[in-house]
Amino acid sequence: MSIHSFDTARYERPKSLWARLRARDSLARRLDWPLLLSALALCVIGSLLVWSATRNRTELTGGDPNLFLVKHVMNAVIGIALAAAVLWIGHRRLRSAWWLLYVLALILVALVYTPIGATINGERAWLNLGGGFFLQPSEFAKVTVPLAMAVVLAAKVDAGDREHPDHRTVLLALVLAAIPIAVIADLGQVMVLAVIVLGVLLASGASNRWVFGLITAAVAGGVAVWMLDLLDEYQINRFAAFANPALDPSGVGYNTNQARIAIGSGGLTGKGLFQGTQTTGQFVPEQQTDFIFTVAGEELGFLGGALILLLLGVVMWRACRIAMEATDLYSTIIAAGVVAWFAFQSFENIGMALGIMPVAGLPLPFVSYGGTSMFAAWIAVGLLQSIRIQRPLSA
């Protein structure tokens, strides 16, 4: 045999970068691109809307019209980095560290009652970190609560000991969810967490008696809170304005009235970006956060608002697909919790701008300005992508 001969069967030419990316088992092929691109598109649209809502508000920007735009983009970049970190760690590794994440989130939520806690818009739900930086710990509870419940509810099922969680397991999972819910003072965040818990139970296969019992308890609790006058005055005013939109249009009903005027004036195609009179005139309060959808309605019109709804729909559709295609209950429950979270929060945010839901101070995922909410939303995307890529290739 010639010294120049070699075994071609044992020699493989290195694959090109394009070939590696196209390989069936590559990360690029296994990522859920519709989910990722839709979330990115929402961030881009949100950046433009936040810029339009804040560029003329010198009392907020200090004279820098690009301040909130830069901050919003930075928040999105940090959020994407957090999603990448979660994807690198993997949701299965987090299964063994759930208690640490849960306790950390609980400590952060409790810190709002210490001297570093801050009250914004009537809600004591923030931590003042100094230097103009604020953190809303309840946003992280939206991640840790479904994660903790998933570990508990899926333990025996994924081990093959049971087909569905037993009553003792469900009770333990509900206790884990109830602790942070009891500590959080923000009514809007409590509503989101309650819906997440309901979605988790439905996905876990727990007995329907638990679901009906929780719904009954929630209704009874709401009635009791109202009858015992446990709500703060600003919370009562929000519900009163929702029940009667014509009530005190210059007072408690001002926000919702101005929001409907802004959206209604946009028509089919809108007045054009940066051309909204309600937005430029600063008639809608908290427009870069809670009422960001009013900017889209006025400046981008019905078509712009429909595009945002479509992109949110794609995010939730892909999350549902990931939940249904997951090969273990733990992964299914996490994905279902994210679906419940995004679906309810989107409906509540857009609904309060349209006047069909009471004002609850909830941001629109990926669109509204807010660092903590952006971080939490992208962490959820990281969890979904981790579930997607760690399933078997044949799934």
C-alpha positions as CSV (number, residue, x, y, z in Angstrom):
1,M,0.0,0.0,0.0
2,S,1.3,3.4,-0.9
3,I,2.4,5.7,1.9
4,H,0.0,8.3,0.4
5,S,-3.1,6.1,0.7
6,F,-5.5,6.5,3.6
7,D,-8.7,5.0,4.8
8,T,-11.4,7.3,3.3
9,A,-14.1,5.6,5.5
10,R,-12.4,6.9,8.6
11,Y,-11.7,10.3,7.3
12,E,-14.4,12.9,7.2
13,R,-13.9,16.4,5.7
14,P,-14.8,19.1,8.2
15,K,-18.3,20.5,7.6
16,S,-18.7,24.1,6.6
17,L,-20.4,26.5,9.0
18,W,-23.5,26.5,6.8
19,A,-23.6,22.7,6.8
20,R,-23.3,22.6,10.6
21,L,-26.1,25.2,11.0
22,R,-28.3,23.1,8.7
23,A,-27.6,19.8,10.5
24,R,-30.8,18.3,11.9
25,D,-29.4,18.3,15.5
26,S,-28.0,21.8,15.4
27,L,-29.2,24.5,17.8
28,A,-30.2,26.7,14.9
29,R,-32.5,24.1,13.5
30,R,-34.0,23.1,16.9
31,L,-34.9,26.7,18.1
32,D,-38.5,27.8,17.7
33,W,-37.9,30.7,15.3
34,P,-41.5,31.9,15.0
35,L,-41.5,32.4,18.8
36,L,-38.2,34.1,18.8
37,L,-38.8,36.4,15.8
38,S,-42.2,37.4,17.1
39,A,-40.8,38.3,20.5
40,L,-38.0,40.3,18.8
41,A,-40.6,42.1,16.5
42,L,-42.7,43.0,19.5
43,C,-39.6,44.5,21.2
44,V,-38.8,46.6,18.1
45,I,-42.4,47.9,17.8
46,G,-42.4,48.5,21.6
47,S,-39.2,50.6,21.2
48,L,-40.8,52.8,18.6
49,L,-43.9,53.2,20.7
50,V,-42.0,54.0,23.9
51,W,-39.9,56.5,22.0
52,S,-43.0,58.2,20.7
53,A,-44.7,58.3,24.1
54,T,-41.7,59.8,26.0
55,R,-39.7,61.9,23.6
56,N,-41.7,65.1,24.5
57,R,-42.1,64.4,28.2
58,T,-39.2,66.5,29.5
59,E,-40.3,66.0,33.1
60,L,-39.4,62.3,32.6
61,T,-36.5,62.5,30.2
62,G,-34.7,65.5,31.6
63,G,-34.4,67.0,28.2
64,D,-33.1,63.9,26.4
65,P,-35.8,62.7,24.0
66,N,-34.0,59.4,23.4
67,L,-33.6,58.5,27.0
68,F,-36.4,55.9,27.2
69,L,-35.7,54.5,23.8
70,V,-32.1,53.7,24.8
71,K,-33.2,52.3,28.1
72,H,-35.9,50.1,26.5
73,V,-33.4,48.7,24.0
74,M,-30.9,48.0,26.7
75,N,-33.6,46.2,28.7
76,A,-34.4,44.1,25.7
77,V,-30.7,43.3,25.1
78,I,-30.3,42.3,28.8
79,G,-33.5,40.2,28.5
80,I,-32.3,38.4,25.5
81,A,-29.0,37.7,27.3
82,L,-30.9,36.2,30.2
83,A,-32.9,34.0,27.8
84,A,-29.7,32.8,26.3
85,A,-28.3,32.0,29.8
86,V,-31.5,30.0,30.7
87,L,-31.2,28.2,27.4
88,W,-27.5,27.4,28.1
89,I,-28.3,26.2,31.6
90,G,-31.4,24.3,30.5
91,H,-34.8,24.0,32.3
92,R,-33.9,20.5,33.4
93,R,-30.9,21.7,35.4
94,L,-33.1,24.3,37.0
95,R,-35.3,21.5,38.3
96,S,-32.7,20.7,41.0
97,A,-32.2,24.4,41.9
98,W,-35.9,25.4,42.0
99,W,-35.9,25.8,45.8
100,L,-33.0,28.3,45.7
101,L,-34.7,30.4,42.9
102,Y,-38.1,30.2,44.8
103,V,-36.6,31.4,48.1
104,L,-34.6,34.1,46.4
105,A,-37.8,35.4,44.7
106,L,-39.7,35.3,48.0
107,I,-37.0,37.3,49.7
108,L,-37.0,39.9,47.0
109,V,-40.8,40.2,47.2
110,A,-40.6,40.6,51.0
111,L,-38.0,43.3,50.7
112,V,-40.6,45.8,49.3
113,Y,-41.8,46.2,52.9
114,T,-38.4,47.3,54.1
115,P,-36.9,50.8,53.8
116,I,-35.7,50.1,50.3
117,G,-39.3,49.4,49.2
118,A,-40.9,52.1,47.0
119,T,-44.5,52.9,46.2
120,I,-45.3,53.9,42.6
121,N,-48.8,54.7,41.4
122,G,-50.2,53.5,44.7
123,E,-48.6,50.1,44.6
124,R,-45.9,49.2,47.0
125,A,-44.3,46.7,44.7
126,W,-40.8,48.1,43.9
127,L,-37.3,48.1,45.2
128,N,-35.3,51.3,45.0
129,L,-31.8,50.2,44.1
130,G,-30.6,53.8,43.9
131,G,-29.3,55.8,40.9
132,G,-32.8,55.8,39.4
133,F,-33.0,52.0,39.1
134,F,-36.1,50.2,40.4
135,L,-36.8,46.5,40.5
136,Q,-40.3,44.9,40.6
137,P,-39.7,41.5,42.3
138,S,-43.2,40.2,41.7
139,E,-42.3,39.8,38.0
140,F,-39.8,37.1,38.9
141,A,-42.4,35.3,40.9
142,K,-44.2,34.7,37.6
143,V,-41.2,32.5,36.7
144,T,-40.5,30.8,40.0
145,V,-44.1,30.0,40.9
146,P,-44.8,27.8,37.9
147,L,-41.3,26.3,38.1
148,A,-41.8,25.3,41.7
149,M,-45.3,23.9,41.1
150,A,-44.0,22.0,38.1
151,V,-41.3,20.3,40.1
152,V,-43.7,19.2,42.8
153,L,-46.6,18.2,40.6
154,A,-44.5,16.3,38.1
155,A,-42.2,14.5,40.5
156,K,-44.2,11.2,40.9
157,V,-45.7,11.4,37.4
158,D,-42.4,11.7,35.6
159,A,-41.0,8.9,37.8
160,G,-43.8,6.6,36.6
161,D,-45.3,6.2,40.1
162,R,-48.6,7.9,39.2
163,E,-50.6,9.0,36.1
164,H,-51.8,12.2,37.8
165,P,-50.8,14.2,40.8
166,D,-52.5,13.1,44.0
167,H,-54.4,15.5,46.4
168,R,-51.5,15.8,48.8
169,T,-49.1,16.8,46.0
170,V,-51.6,19.4,44.6
171,L,-52.1,20.8,48.1
172,L,-48.3,21.2,48.5
173,A,-48.0,22.9,45.1
174,L,-50.8,25.3,46.0
175,V,-49.1,26.2,49.3
176,L,-45.9,27.0,47.4
177,A,-47.9,29.3,45.1
178,A,-49.9,30.9,48.0
179,I,-46.9,32.2,50.0
180,P,-45.7,34.7,47.4
181,I,-49.2,35.6,46.4
182,A,-50.0,36.5,50.0
183,V,-46.9,38.7,50.3
184,I,-47.4,40.6,47.0
185,A,-49.4,43.8,47.5
186,D,-49.9,44.5,43.8
187,L,-53.4,43.5,42.8
188,G,-52.6,43.2,39.1
189,Q,-49.7,40.9,39.7
190,V,-51.8,38.7,42.1
191,M,-54.4,38.3,39.3
192,V,-51.7,37.1,36.9
193,L,-50.3,34.7,39.4
194,A,-53.7,33.3,40.1
195,V,-54.3,32.7,36.4
196,I,-50.8,31.0,36.2
197,V,-51.8,28.7,39.1
198,L,-55.0,27.8,37.3
199,G,-53.2,27.1,34.0
200,V,-50.6,25.0,35.8
201,L,-53.3,22.8,37.5
202,L,-55.1,22.3,34.2
203,A,-51.9,21.2,32.5
204,S,-50.9,18.9,35.4
205,G,-53.9,16.7,35.1
206,A,-55.0,17.4,38.6
207,S,-58.6,16.6,39.6
208,N,-61.1,19.1,38.3
209,R,-62.4,19.5,41.8
210,W,-59.3,21.5,42.6
211,V,-59.9,23.8,39.6
212,F,-63.5,24.4,40.4
213,G,-62.6,24.8,44.1
214,L,-60.0,27.5,43.3
215,I,-62.4,29.4,41.0
216,T,-65.0,29.3,43.8
217,A,-62.5,30.4,46.4
218,A,-61.3,33.2,44.2
219,V,-64.9,34.5,43.6
220,A,-65.7,34.2,47.4
221,G,-62.4,35.9,48.3
222,G,-63.1,38.8,45.9
223,V,-66.5,39.4,47.3
224,A,-65.1,39.2,50.9
225,V,-62.4,41.7,50.1
226,W,-65.0,44.1,48.6
227,M,-67.5,43.7,51.5
228,L,-64.8,44.1,54.2
229,D,-63.5,47.2,52.5
230,L,-59.9,45.8,52.3
231,L,-59.1,47.6,49.0
232,D,-57.3,50.9,48.9
233,E,-59.1,53.9,47.6
234,Y,-57.2,54.0,44.3
235,Q,-58.1,50.4,43.7
236,I,-61.8,51.1,44.4
237,N,-61.7,54.1,42.0
238,R,-60.3,51.9,39.2
239,F,-63.1,49.4,39.5
240,A,-65.7,52.3,39.7
241,A,-64.3,53.8,36.6
242,F,-64.5,50.5,34.8
243,A,-68.1,49.9,35.9
244,N,-69.1,53.4,34.9
245,P,-66.9,55.0,32.2
246,A,-68.7,58.3,32.4
247,L,-67.9,58.6,36.1
248,D,-65.8,61.6,36.8
249,P,-64.1,62.0,33.4
250,S,-61.7,64.5,34.8
251,G,-60.8,62.4,37.8
252,V,-61.0,58.6,38.3
253,G,-62.2,58.0,34.8
254,Y,-59.6,60.2,33.1
255,N,-57.1,57.5,32.2
256,T,-59.6,55.2,30.5
257,N,-61.5,58.0,28.7
258,Q,-58.3,59.4,27.3
259,A,-57.1,55.9,26.3
260,R,-60.3,55.3,24.3
261,I,-60.1,58.7,22.6
262,A,-56.5,58.0,21.5
263,I,-57.3,54.5,20.2
264,G,-60.5,55.6,18.5
265,S,-58.9,58.5,16.7
266,G,-56.4,56.3,15.0
267,G,-58.8,54.9,12.5
268,L,-57.6,52.1,10.1
269,T,-54.1,53.2,9.4
270,G,-53.4,55.7,12.2
271,K,-52.1,59.2,12.2
272,G,-48.5,58.2,11.6
273,L,-45.6,57.4,14.0
274,F,-44.9,60.5,16.2
275,Q,-47.9,62.2,14.8
276,G,-50.5,61.3,17.4
277,T,-52.2,64.3,18.9
278,Q,-53.2,62.6,22.2
279,T,-49.7,61.2,22.5
280,T,-47.8,64.4,21.6
281,G,-50.2,66.3,23.8
282,Q,-49.4,64.0,26.7
283,F,-53.1,63.4,27.5
284,V,-52.7,59.7,28.4
285,P,-50.9,59.0,31.7
286,E,-48.4,56.2,32.0
287,Q,-48.5,55.8,28.2
288,Q,-45.1,54.2,27.9
289,T,-46.0,51.4,30.4
290,D,-49.6,50.5,31.2
291,F,-51.2,52.3,28.3
292,I,-48.6,51.6,25.6
293,F,-51.3,50.1,23.3
294,T,-53.0,53.6,23.0
295,V,-49.9,54.8,21.2
296,A,-50.2,51.9,18.7
297,G,-54.0,52.5,18.3
298,E,-53.6,56.3,17.6
299,E,-50.4,56.3,15.5
300,L,-50.5,52.9,13.8
301,G,-54.3,52.5,13.7
302,F,-56.3,49.3,13.7
303,L,-53.7,47.6,11.4
304,G,-50.9,48.4,13.8
305,G,-52.9,47.2,16.8
306,A,-53.8,44.1,14.9
307,L,-50.1,43.4,14.1
308,I,-49.3,43.5,17.8
309,L,-52.1,41.1,18.5
310,L,-51.0,38.8,15.7
311,L,-47.4,38.7,17.1
312,L,-48.6,38.0,20.6
313,G,-50.8,35.3,19.2
314,V,-47.8,33.7,17.5
315,V,-45.9,33.7,20.8
316,M,-48.7,32.0,22.6
317,W,-49.4,29.6,19.8
318,R,-45.8,28.4,19.7
319,A,-45.8,28.2,23.5
320,C,-48.9,26.0,23.3
321,R,-47.2,23.8,20.7
322,I,-44.1,23.4,22.9
323,A,-46.3,22.5,25.9
324,M,-48.2,19.8,23.8
325,E,-45.0,18.4,22.3
326,A,-43.1,18.2,25.6
327,T,-42.2,14.6,26.5
328,D,-42.5,15.1,30.3
329,L,-45.1,16.6,32.6
330,Y,-42.5,19.0,34.2
331,S,-41.8,20.7,30.9
332,T,-45.5,20.7,29.9
333,I,-46.5,22.5,33.2
334,I,-43.8,25.2,32.8
335,A,-44.9,25.9,29.2
336,A,-48.5,26.0,30.2
337,G,-47.7,28.4,33.0
338,V,-46.0,30.8,30.5
339,V,-49.1,30.5,28.1
340,A,-51.5,31.5,31.0
341,W,-49.2,34.3,32.0
342,F,-48.8,35.9,28.6
343,A,-52.4,35.3,27.5
344,F,-54.0,36.9,30.6
345,Q,-51.5,39.8,30.9
346,S,-51.9,40.7,27.2
347,F,-55.7,40.5,27.5
348,E,-55.7,42.6,30.6
349,N,-53.4,45.3,29.3
350,I,-55.1,45.7,26.0
351,G,-58.5,45.3,27.6
352,M,-58.0,48.1,30.0
353,A,-56.8,50.4,27.2
354,L,-60.1,49.6,25.3
355,G,-62.2,49.9,28.4
356,I,-63.3,46.3,28.6
357,M,-61.2,45.4,31.6
358,P,-60.4,47.4,34.8
359,V,-57.1,49.2,35.1
360,A,-54.7,46.9,36.9
361,G,-51.3,48.4,36.1
362,L,-49.9,45.5,34.0
363,P,-47.4,45.9,31.2
364,L,-47.9,44.5,27.7
365,P,-45.3,41.7,27.3
366,F,-42.2,42.7,25.3
367,V,-43.8,46.0,24.3
368,S,-44.3,48.2,27.4
369,Y,-41.4,50.0,29.0
370,G,-40.0,48.4,32.1
371,G,-36.8,46.5,32.9
372,T,-38.1,43.8,35.3
373,S,-41.1,42.9,33.1
374,M,-38.8,42.7,30.0
375,F,-36.3,40.5,31.9
376,A,-39.0,38.1,33.2
377,A,-40.7,37.8,29.7
378,W,-37.4,36.9,28.0
379,I,-36.5,34.4,30.8
380,A,-39.8,32.7,30.0
381,V,-38.8,32.6,26.3
382,G,-35.5,31.0,27.4
383,L,-37.5,28.3,29.3
384,L,-39.7,27.7,26.3
385,Q,-36.7,27.4,23.9
386,S,-35.0,25.0,26.4
387,I,-38.0,22.8,26.4
388,R,-38.1,22.9,22.6
389,I,-34.5,21.9,22.0
390,Q,-34.2,19.3,24.7
391,R,-37.0,17.1,23.3
392,P,-35.9,14.0,21.3
393,L,-35.3,14.7,17.6
394,S,-38.0,12.3,16.7
395,A,-40.6,14.3,18.7
